Structures are given as structure tokens and as C-alpha cells.
Amino acid sequence: MLKKLYDLCAVNGTYEKNGETKNRYVNVGAIMEKEDGGRFIFLERSFNPAGIPDPDNRTNIILSMFKKENGNQGQENNNNFNSDDDIPF
């Protein structure tokens, strides 16, 4: 049985809320764990890193890891979401 440990997310923009700039994320995959403790990454085939905004002209992107809570393991959510400093799923 596989266990989802983290959702992998990339920042794909920002928005304003209560006078603060917040990040907007897109879920691009997950870090999974096998029964034997081995870990691996699921990455969405449709994810194109070239589509992530690059205001600093970097050659790489950052993916954030959001830990899955017990009640959310195995659930998929590939929609864009806004972060309010909580786990976004």
C-alpha cells in the first residue's frame, strides 16, 4: 500500500488579501512512501516548469512540500489554490 506524505506545489502567481501579498500555488505532484519505507515522487505529466513565472530569471524552480494529514492521505487535488498560511488542501 502506498502512503502520500507530501503534496508538491509550485508558486504560479500572487494575489492581495487584507493588504498582504499571498502566493498562489498549483499542485504538481506528491511524495509517496512504499510499505518498505522507500520514497518516490509522482509528478503530473501536464506540469511544465517553463510555465512557472520567473521574475528573477533563474534557471531552476522551487517546489514546496505540504505535509499530508492522516485524513487527507490518498486524496488528489490538482487545482490551483491560494495560501492563507495554512496547509492549502
C-alpha positions as CSV (number, residue, x, y, z in Angstrom):
1,M,0.0,0.0,0.0
2,L,1.2,3.5,-0.9
3,K,1.1,6.4,1.5
4,K,1.1,10.0,0.4
5,L,3.5,12.0,2.6
6,Y,3.5,15.4,0.9
7,D,1.9,17.4,-1.9
8,L,4.4,19.1,-4.2
9,C,3.4,22.6,-5.2
10,A,4.9,25.4,-7.3
11,V,4.1,29.2,-6.9
12,N,2.3,30.3,-10.1
13,G,1.4,33.8,-9.1
14,T,0.4,36.1,-6.2
15,Y,-2.7,37.9,-5.0
16,E,-3.6,40.5,-2.4
17,K,-5.6,39.7,0.7
18,N,-6.2,42.2,3.6
19,G,-3.3,44.4,2.3
20,E,-0.9,41.4,2.2
21,T,0.6,39.7,-0.8
22,K,0.0,36.0,-0.8
23,N,1.3,33.2,-3.0
24,R,-0.9,31.3,-5.4
25,Y,0.1,27.6,-5.8
26,V,-0.5,24.8,-8.2
27,N,-0.3,21.2,-7.1
28,V,2.2,19.4,-9.4
29,G,2.7,16.0,-7.7
30,A,3.3,14.2,-4.5
31,I,6.0,12.4,-2.4
32,M,4.9,8.9,-1.7
33,E,6.1,6.1,0.6
34,K,6.0,2.4,0.0
35,E,5.4,-0.3,2.7
36,D,9.2,-0.9,2.8
37,G,9.9,2.8,3.6
38,G,11.2,3.6,0.1
39,R,10.1,7.0,-1.2
40,F,9.5,8.3,-4.6
41,I,7.9,11.3,-6.5
42,F,4.7,11.3,-8.6
43,L,4.9,14.3,-11.0
44,E,1.9,15.4,-13.1
45,R,2.6,14.8,-16.8
46,S,0.9,18.1,-17.6
47,F,3.2,20.1,-15.4
48,N,5.5,22.3,-17.5
49,P,8.2,24.1,-15.3
50,A,8.6,26.6,-18.2
51,G,5.1,27.9,-17.4
52,I,6.0,29.0,-13.8
53,P,6.6,32.7,-13.6
54,D,10.3,33.6,-13.4
55,P,10.7,37.3,-12.3
56,D,14.3,36.7,-11.2
57,N,15.5,35.0,-14.4
58,R,16.6,31.8,-12.6
59,T,17.5,28.5,-14.2
60,N,15.5,26.5,-11.6
61,I,12.2,26.5,-9.8
62,I,11.2,25.8,-6.2
63,L,8.7,23.2,-5.2
64,S,7.1,23.4,-1.8
65,M,6.2,20.3,0.2
66,F,2.9,20.4,2.2
67,K,2.7,17.6,4.7
68,K,-0.4,15.5,4.3
69,E,-2.6,14.9,7.4
70,N,-3.9,11.4,8.2
71,G,-7.4,12.3,7.0
72,N,-6.1,13.6,3.6
73,Q,-3.8,10.8,2.6
74,G,-4.5,9.5,-0.9
75,Q,-6.7,12.4,-1.9
76,E,-5.8,14.1,-5.1
77,N,-6.3,17.8,-5.6
78,N,-4.6,19.3,-8.7
79,N,-6.4,22.6,-8.7
80,N,-4.8,26.0,-8.2
81,F,-5.2,27.3,-4.6
82,N,-4.4,30.4,-2.6
83,S,-2.3,30.1,0.6
84,D,-3.5,31.7,3.8
85,D,-0.5,30.4,5.7
86,D,-2.3,27.1,6.3
87,I,-1.9,23.8,4.5
88,P,-3.8,24.6,1.3
89,F,-5.6,21.2,0.9
